C-alpha cells in the first residue's frame, strides 16, 4: 500500500515514516506542501492522501488557518478528480467551546471563530462530495521531533530553565503521534481490503487531563530520569494559567467508534510520555561530553 503524505516535517509524518520503515507492506511518498494536483495523483497512484492536522488552530494567525484550508480544498479537488481516498486529520480545537460530556463522532464542530468555520465548511464538502474519506479528529499531538511536536518544546524549555505556562482549566486527551500513525496505517489497510468503513472518527489518548497537569507530570518524570543519569539540572517551573474562570472547558473525544469499526484502542498518554522520555534520555546519554570529544588536556 502506497500513501502520499503531505506537509513534510510534521511530527505525524515523521511518526508514519518511522512506522513504515519497520513494515514491508506500506510505502510512503512525502510532499513538502499541501497543494497537489490530479496529475501528481495519477503519476503516483497512492492508496490514499494523508493530510496531518493543523495543530492549535485557535492559537495561530487566522491567515495560517485559511492557507491550510485552501491546501485541503486543493487536495479534495484532486482526490475527487482521480477518485483517490482522502484522509484529513484535524485538531480537537475545532470544538471551540467544548462539551460537558465526551464528544461523539457524529457531533459536527460549530466554532465561533470565522477561520475555524472555514475548516468546518471544507469538512462538509468532503463529506458531501467524496465518499471515500476519513476525517480523523485528534487530541493534542505530542512527539519528540517534528513540527507541532509539543513534548519536545516542553522538554527543551524545562531543561534550559525556562518557565513553561500551561492552562489549568482546559481539559483534553493528549495523543501520541506514534499511536496515531499506527492507527492510521491499520485503518487504511483494512479499508484497502474492502471494509468500507469510511467517515469521521475520533482518536485520542486515555485519561482527560489539563495542559498544566500534563506539563507538570512531564517535569516530574524528566527530573527523576535526569537524577537517574546522575545529572543535576535545574529545571524550569510550570506556571498554571486560567482562561475560563467559571468552569473548565472540556474537549474530551469519545473514541468508541474507531474501536468498533477498526479495533483501534486508545493508547494511555502517560505510558506514551514515559516511553518517549526514556528515548530522550537514551539519546542524551549517547551524546559525548565536551571532555570525551576533545580528549584529556596535555
C-alpha positions as CSV (number, residue, x, y, z in Angstrom):
1,X,0.0,0.0,0.0
2,X,1.4,3.4,-1.0
3,X,0.4,6.5,0.9
4,X,1.0,10.1,-0.2
5,X,1.6,12.2,2.9
6,X,1.7,16.0,2.8
7,X,3.4,18.7,4.9
8,X,6.8,17.1,5.2
9,X,8.4,17.6,8.7
10,X,5.1,17.4,10.6
11,X,5.5,15.2,13.7
12,X,2.8,12.9,12.5
13,X,4.6,12.4,9.2
14,X,7.8,11.6,11.0
15,X,5.9,9.0,13.1
16,X,4.5,7.5,9.9
17,X,8.0,7.3,8.4
18,X,9.3,5.5,11.5
19,X,6.5,3.0,11.4
20,X,6.6,2.3,7.7
21,X,10.4,1.7,8.0
22,X,9.6,-1.3,10.2
23,X,7.0,-2.7,7.8
24,X,7.2,-4.3,4.4
25,X,3.6,-3.7,3.3
26,X,3.5,0.1,3.3
27,X,5.3,2.7,1.3
28,X,5.3,6.5,1.9
29,X,5.7,9.3,-0.6
30,X,6.1,12.6,1.3
31,X,5.4,16.0,-0.3
32,X,6.6,19.3,1.3
33,X,3.4,21.3,1.0
34,X,-0.4,20.7,0.9
35,X,-1.3,21.8,-2.6
36,X,-1.3,18.9,-5.0
37,X,-3.0,18.3,-8.4
38,X,-4.6,15.4,-10.2
39,X,-1.6,14.8,-12.5
40,X,0.6,14.0,-9.4
41,X,-2.0,11.6,-8.1
42,X,-2.3,9.9,-11.5
43,X,1.5,9.5,-11.6
44,X,1.9,8.2,-8.0
45,X,-1.4,6.3,-7.8
46,X,-1.5,6.3,-4.0
47,X,-4.0,4.2,-2.0
48,X,-4.8,7.4,-0.1
49,X,-3.6,11.0,0.5
50,X,-3.0,11.9,4.2
51,X,-3.1,15.4,5.5
52,X,-1.7,15.9,9.0
53,X,-3.5,18.2,11.5
54,X,-3.1,21.9,11.8
55,X,-2.2,21.9,15.5
56,X,-3.7,24.5,17.8
57,X,-5.6,26.4,15.1
58,X,-7.1,28.7,17.8
59,X,-3.7,29.9,18.8
60,X,-2.1,30.9,15.4
61,X,-2.7,33.6,12.9
62,X,-6.1,33.3,11.1
63,X,-4.1,33.6,7.8
64,X,-2.3,30.3,8.5
65,X,-5.7,28.6,9.2
66,X,-7.1,30.0,5.9
67,X,-3.9,28.8,4.0
68,X,-4.3,25.3,5.5
69,X,-7.9,25.2,4.4
70,X,-7.0,26.3,0.9
71,X,-4.5,23.5,0.7
72,X,-7.1,20.9,1.9
73,X,-9.5,22.3,-0.7
74,X,-6.9,21.7,-3.5
75,X,-6.3,18.2,-2.2
76,X,-10.1,17.5,-2.2
77,X,-10.4,18.6,-5.8
78,X,-7.5,16.4,-6.9
79,X,-8.8,13.4,-5.0
80,X,-12.3,13.8,-6.4
81,X,-11.0,14.0,-10.0
82,X,-8.9,10.8,-9.6
83,X,-11.2,9.0,-7.1
84,X,-8.3,8.9,-4.5
85,X,-9.2,8.3,-0.9
86,X,-8.5,11.4,1.3
87,X,-7.5,11.3,5.0
88,X,-7.8,14.6,6.8
89,X,-6.6,14.8,10.4
90,X,-8.0,17.8,12.4
91,X,-7.4,19.3,15.8
92,X,-9.9,18.9,18.7
93,X,-9.8,22.7,19.0
94,X,-12.4,22.8,16.3
95,X,-14.7,22.1,19.2
96,X,-14.0,25.6,20.3
97,X,-16.4,25.7,23.3
98,X,-16.0,22.1,24.3
99,X,-18.7,19.8,25.8
100,X,-19.6,18.7,29.3
101,X,-19.7,15.1,28.1
102,X,-17.3,13.1,25.8
103,X,-17.9,14.2,22.2
104,X,-19.2,11.6,19.8
105,X,-18.1,11.4,16.1
106,X,-21.5,12.5,14.7
107,X,-21.2,15.9,16.5
108,X,-20.0,18.4,13.9
109,X,-17.9,21.2,15.4
110,X,-19.6,24.6,15.4
111,X,-16.8,27.1,16.3
112,X,-17.5,30.8,16.7
113,X,-14.2,31.8,15.1
114,X,-14.5,32.7,11.4
115,X,-11.3,31.0,10.2
116,X,-12.3,27.8,12.1
117,X,-15.7,27.9,10.4
118,X,-13.9,27.8,7.1
119,X,-12.4,24.5,8.1
120,X,-15.8,23.1,9.1
121,X,-17.2,24.1,5.6
122,X,-14.4,22.2,4.0
123,X,-15.2,19.2,6.1
124,X,-18.8,19.5,5.0
125,X,-17.6,19.5,1.3
126,X,-15.5,16.4,1.9
127,X,-18.5,14.5,3.5
128,X,-20.9,15.6,0.8
129,X,-18.8,15.1,-2.3
130,X,-16.2,12.4,-1.6
131,X,-17.5,9.2,-0.1
132,X,-14.0,7.6,0.3
133,X,-12.7,9.8,3.1
134,X,-11.5,9.7,6.7
135,X,-11.9,12.8,8.9
136,X,-9.9,11.9,12.0
137,X,-10.3,14.3,14.9
138,X,-7.3,14.1,17.3
139,X,-6.4,15.2,20.7
140,X,-3.3,17.5,21.1
141,X,-0.4,15.6,19.5
142,X,2.9,15.1,21.2
143,X,6.2,13.7,20.0
144,X,9.9,14.2,20.4
145,X,10.6,15.6,16.9
146,X,9.0,17.3,14.0
147,X,6.6,20.2,13.6
148,X,3.8,20.7,16.2
149,X,5.5,18.1,18.4
150,X,4.6,19.9,21.7
151,X,6.5,17.5,24.0
152,X,9.9,18.3,22.5
153,X,9.3,22.0,23.1
154,X,8.2,21.4,26.7
155,X,11.4,19.4,27.4
156,X,13.7,21.9,25.7
157,X,12.2,24.7,27.8
158,X,12.4,22.9,31.1
159,X,16.0,21.8,30.5
160,X,17.1,25.3,29.7
161,X,15.4,26.6,32.9
162,X,12.6,28.5,31.2
163,X,9.2,28.9,32.7
164,X,6.5,26.8,30.9
165,X,3.0,28.2,31.0
166,X,0.1,25.8,30.6
167,X,-3.7,26.1,31.0
168,X,-5.1,24.6,34.2
169,X,-8.8,24.9,33.1
170,X,-8.7,23.3,29.6
171,X,-9.3,19.5,29.7
172,X,-8.4,17.3,26.8
173,X,-6.8,13.9,26.0
174,X,-3.1,14.2,24.8
175,X,-2.4,11.9,21.9
176,X,0.9,10.3,20.9
177,X,1.9,10.9,17.2
178,X,3.3,7.3,17.1
179,X,-0.1,5.9,18.3
180,X,-1.9,7.9,15.6
181,X,0.5,6.7,12.9
182,X,-0.1,3.1,13.9
183,X,-3.9,3.6,13.9
184,X,-4.0,5.3,10.5
185,X,-1.9,2.7,8.8
186,X,-4.0,-0.1,10.3
187,X,-7.3,1.6,9.3
188,X,-6.1,2.2,5.8
189,X,-5.0,-1.4,5.3
190,X,-8.5,-2.5,6.4
191,X,-10.2,-0.1,4.1
192,X,-8.0,-1.2,1.2
193,X,-9.1,-4.7,1.8
194,X,-12.7,-3.7,1.4
195,X,-14.0,-2.8,4.9
196,X,-15.9,0.2,3.5
197,X,-15.9,2.0,7.0
198,X,-15.2,5.5,5.7
199,X,-16.3,8.5,7.6
200,X,-15.4,10.6,10.7
201,X,-13.5,9.1,13.7
202,X,-12.1,10.3,16.9
203,X,-8.7,9.3,18.1
204,X,-7.1,10.4,21.4
205,X,-5.2,9.2,24.4
206,X,-6.9,7.9,27.5
207,X,-7.4,9.9,30.7
208,X,-8.6,13.5,30.3
209,X,-6.1,16.0,31.8
210,X,-5.3,19.7,31.8
211,X,-2.3,21.1,29.9
212,X,-0.9,22.2,33.3
213,X,-1.2,18.7,34.8
214,X,0.3,17.1,31.7
215,X,3.3,19.5,31.7
216,X,3.8,19.1,35.5
217,X,3.9,15.3,35.0
218,X,6.4,15.7,32.2
219,X,8.6,17.8,34.5
220,X,8.4,15.3,37.4
221,X,9.3,12.4,35.2
222,X,12.0,14.3,33.5
223,X,13.6,15.3,36.8
224,X,13.5,11.7,38.0
225,X,15.2,10.4,34.9
226,X,17.9,13.1,34.9
227,X,18.7,12.2,38.5
228,X,19.0,8.6,37.5
229,X,21.5,9.6,34.9
230,X,23.5,11.4,37.6
231,X,22.7,14.8,36.2
232,X,21.9,17.9,38.3
233,X,19.7,20.0,36.1
234,X,17.7,23.0,37.4
235,X,14.5,22.5,35.5
236,X,12.2,25.4,34.7
237,X,9.0,25.8,36.6
238,X,5.5,25.2,35.3
239,X,3.0,28.1,35.7
240,X,-0.7,27.5,35.7
241,X,-2.9,29.7,33.5
242,X,-6.6,30.2,33.8
243,X,-8.7,31.2,30.8
244,X,-12.2,30.0,31.9
245,X,-13.0,31.4,35.3
246,X,-16.5,29.9,35.7
247,X,-15.7,26.2,34.9
248,X,-13.1,24.2,33.0
249,X,-13.5,23.8,29.2
250,X,-13.6,20.1,28.3
251,X,-12.6,18.7,24.9
252,X,-12.8,15.0,25.5
253,X,-13.2,12.9,22.4
254,X,-15.3,9.7,22.5
255,X,-13.3,7.2,20.6
256,X,-15.7,4.3,20.7
257,X,-16.4,4.2,17.0
258,X,-12.8,3.7,15.9
259,X,-12.7,0.7,18.3
260,X,-15.9,-0.8,16.9
261,X,-15.0,-0.2,13.3
262,X,-11.3,-1.0,13.2
263,X,-10.4,-2.5,16.6
264,X,-8.2,0.6,17.4
265,X,-7.6,1.1,21.1
266,X,-6.7,4.4,22.7
267,X,-3.1,4.5,24.0
268,X,-2.6,5.7,27.6
269,X,-0.8,9.0,27.2
270,X,1.1,8.5,30.5
271,X,2.7,5.4,29.1
272,X,3.5,7.0,25.8
273,X,5.1,10.0,27.5
274,X,7.2,7.7,29.7
275,X,8.4,5.8,26.7
276,X,9.3,9.0,24.9
277,X,11.2,10.4,27.9
278,X,13.1,7.1,28.1
279,X,14.0,7.5,24.4
280,X,15.0,11.1,25.0
281,X,17.3,10.1,27.9
282,X,18.9,7.3,25.8
283,X,19.7,9.9,23.1
284,X,21.1,12.3,25.7
285,X,23.4,9.6,27.1
286,X,24.6,8.9,23.6
287,X,25.8,12.4,23.1
288,X,29.5,12.6,24.1
289,X,30.5,15.3,26.6
290,X,33.0,18.0,25.6
291,X,35.7,16.2,27.5
292,X,35.1,13.0,25.7
293,X,35.0,14.8,22.3
294,X,38.3,16.7,22.8
295,X,40.1,14.2,24.9
296,X,42.1,15.0,28.1
297,X,44.3,18.1,28.2
298,X,48.0,17.5,28.0
